[in-house]
Amino acid sequence: MNDLKHRYIEDEMPREKKAKTLPVKAEEKDLMSNNDYLSMLTELKKHVLECQQRAATAVNKELIQLYWTIGKSIIERQEGSG
């Protein structure tokens, strides 16, 4: 019975498809050198980091303004109730 169950599962599982390889022209094969790739990757990482830092700064600025407004509201209410 185990053999039948095992065979059934194998028959139902999809077969892997092999990727077709297309002929590539010599100049297309080497789109960029390793140095060019590393340089581009370094620049992209730098850009991502700079954007993350600007985003964090903007969030912090908004939070400081929010907390200041909350604090001001609390003080005004305390002073008003005397």
HELIX and SHEET records of a PDB file:
HELIX    1   1 ASN A    2  GLU A   12  1                                  11    
HELIX    2   2 ALA A   26  LYS A   29  1                                   4    
HELIX    3   3 ASN A   34  SER A   81  1                                  48    
END                                                                             
